[in-house]
Structure formats: C-alpha cells, structure tokens
Amino acid sequence: TLTLGIRPEHLRIAHDGAGWRLSGELFANEGMGPESLVTILLPGDRRVTARIFGDEPLQLDRTVRLGFRAEDLALFDADGRRIPGAREEA
C-alpha cells in the first residue's frame, strides 16, 4: 500500500483546467487574515485541507477545484516512511 501526500500550502484554487487537480465540495472555509484553510470533501468521504493565500470568493457546498504540481507530491510506504526520490523539504 502506498500513500500519496501533499502539504496544504502546496495546493491552490484551480481556475483553469490545466495541470493536476482534485475536485470536491467545499466543506469548510476558515479565514485567518491573509490566508484561509479550506477543506473539500472528495468522493469516498475523504477530506483534503488546503492553505490558500489571498482572498478567494468561495461558497460552502459548491464544487471547488484544487490544483497542485506533481513535484510537490510525496509518497509513503505502508509503514509511513517516505519513499526515496520523493520531494524532500528544505
């Protein structure tokens, strides 16, 4: 079993159809000054939280697309250890 991970600050609101993205229903939007923590519900009752910078007009219960870069993904093995070759944090 592999686990795919990404840090919340590496996700962004995807306004276009380009690149890698997740789509789900906006479950929570917590404003924290210049940034927000948004949680979307994915199929299978899974949740993803993103740290969004700037002012995005988001409405609860609406579909939101989150984009990300493939190089920001990390892979972990069944024991939770990072698989070598995955992006390392500086």
C-alpha positions in Angstrom: 0.0 0.0 0.0 1.3 3.5 -0.9 0.1 6.8 0.5 0.2 9.9 -1.6 0.7 13.2 0.4 0.9 16.9 -0.3 1.3 19.8 2.1 -1.7 22.1 2.5 0.3 25.2 1.3 1.2 23.4 -2.0 -2.5 23.3 -3.0 -4.1 26.3 -4.8 -7.5 27.1 -6.2 -7.5 25.9 -9.8 -9.3 28.4 -12.0 -8.4 26.7 -15.3 -8.4 23.1 -16.4 -4.6 22.8 -16.8 -2.4 20.7 -14.6 -3.0 18.2 -11.8 -6.1 18.8 -9.7 -8.7 17.5 -7.2 -12.3 18.4 -7.3 -14.8 18.3 -4.4 -17.4 20.0 -2.4 -16.3 22.9 -0.1 -16.9 21.7 3.4 -15.2 24.4 5.5 -13.6 27.8 4.8 -11.7 29.3 7.8 -10.4 32.8 7.2 -7.1 33.6 9.0 -6.2 37.1 7.9 -4.3 37.0 4.6 -4.9 33.2 4.2 -7.6 30.7 4.6 -7.8 27.0 5.5 -10.3 25.3 3.2 -11.5 21.7 3.4 -13.1 19.9 0.5 -14.9 16.6 0.5 -13.7 14.2 -2.1 -15.5 11.1 -3.3 -15.4 8.3 -0.8 -16.0 10.7 2.1 -12.3 11.7 2.1 -11.2 15.3 3.1 -8.4 17.5 1.9 -7.3 20.7 3.5 -5.6 23.5 1.6 -3.9 26.6 2.9 -5.0 29.3 0.4 -3.3 32.7 0.3 -5.2 35.8 -0.8 -8.9 36.5 -0.9 -10.9 33.8 -2.8 -14.7 34.1 -3.1 -15.6 30.5 -2.1 -19.1 29.3 -1.1 -19.8 26.3 1.1 -21.4 23.3 -0.6 -20.1 24.4 -4.0 -17.6 22.5 -6.2 -14.0 23.6 -5.8 -11.0 22.5 -7.8 -7.6 22.4 -6.1 -4.5 22.4 -8.3 -1.0 21.2 -7.5 2.3 20.5 -9.1 3.4 16.8 -9.4 6.8 17.7 -7.9 5.1 18.7 -4.6 3.7 15.2 -4.1 5.3 12.8 -1.6 5.0 9.0 -1.5 5.0 6.9 1.7 5.1 3.2 2.2 2.7 1.1 4.3 4.8 1.9 7.4 4.6 5.7 6.8 8.2 6.0 5.7 8.9 8.4 2.8 9.9 6.6 -0.4 13.3 7.8 -1.6 13.2 10.1 -4.6 10.1 11.9 -3.4 10.4 15.6 -2.9 12.4 16.5 0.2 11.6 19.6 2.2 14.4 22.1 2.6 
